[in-house]
């Protein structure tokens, strides 16, 4: 049955090429039987807007074709010995161990990579915190220096005002002493 279906599919592939060739050379043959194989006939039904429709008629299989398509029995399996089974089991166990070793190796490599990444991140973090601390210390020193300079400038102006005030008071006293 399966071979008949496969043969049918192959003939249908051939049919499309064959019908195209026939329709080019013999346009009047399109209305009649298009093709006839040993176990099927193909006739056009009618033309549609979506394409051409065909009727495929399968003939009953002949006794000769049954012999050609007989199903063969599956090949006989050889007897499996206990040693063969043990060898296969040992090979499967070796494959399992090998696969486990590969998985463990991959996990170890992954953990090592994670450890390296964490160490690098900690180093970067400590370097950044040291740099930030140095910047902050430098900025604080600069602010302190600016404050000291500002206070010194204010004190100097205050002393200058005080000197000027003494000069003005002395001049005023001298004027009063001269006018009095």
BELCORRA-V881000 format. One record per residue. N is the residue number from 1. OMEGA is omega in whole degrees, 0 to 359 (999 if undefined). Layout:
BEGIN
n = <N	N>
omega = <OMEGA	OMEGA>
END
This chain:
BEGIN
n = <1	2	3	4	5	6	7	8	9	10	11	12	13	14	15	16	17	18	19	20	21	22	23	24	25	26	27	28	29	30	31	32	33	34	35	36	37	38	39	40	41	42	43	44	45	46	47	48	49	50	51	52	53	54	55	56	57	58	59	60	61	62	63	64	65	66	67	68	69	70	71	72	73	74	75	76	77	78	79	80	81	82	83	84	85	86	87	88	89	90	91	92	93	94	95	96	97	98	99	100	101	102	103	104	105	106	107	108	109	110	111	112	113	114	115	116	117	118	119	120	121	122	123	124	125	126	127	128	129	130	131	132	133	134	135	136	137	138	139	140	141	142	143	144	145	146	147	148	149	150	151	152	153	154	155	156	157	158	159	160	161	162	163	164	165	166	167	168	169	170	171	172	173	174	175	176	177	178	179	180>
omega = <181	180	177	179	179	179	178	180	179	180	178	176	178	184	183	178	181	181	177	180	180	182	178	184	184	183	180	182	182	183	183	179	181	186	177	176	184	181	176	176	178	179	175	179	177	178	177	178	182	179	182	177	180	173	180	181	178	178	179	183	179	180	180	182	178	180	181	183	182	181	180	179	180	181	182	179	178	180	181	182	180	179	178	180	180	178	179	178	178	179	178	178	177	178	180	178	180	180	177	179	178	180	179	178	179	178	179	178	179	178	178	178	179	179	178	180	179	178	179	179	179	177	178	181	180	178	179	181	176	180	180	179	178	178	181	178	178	180	179	177	179	179	179	178	179	181	179	179	179	180	179	180	179	179	179	178	179	178	178	178	180	177	180	179	178	178	181	179	180	178	180	179	179	179	180	180	179	180	184	999>
END
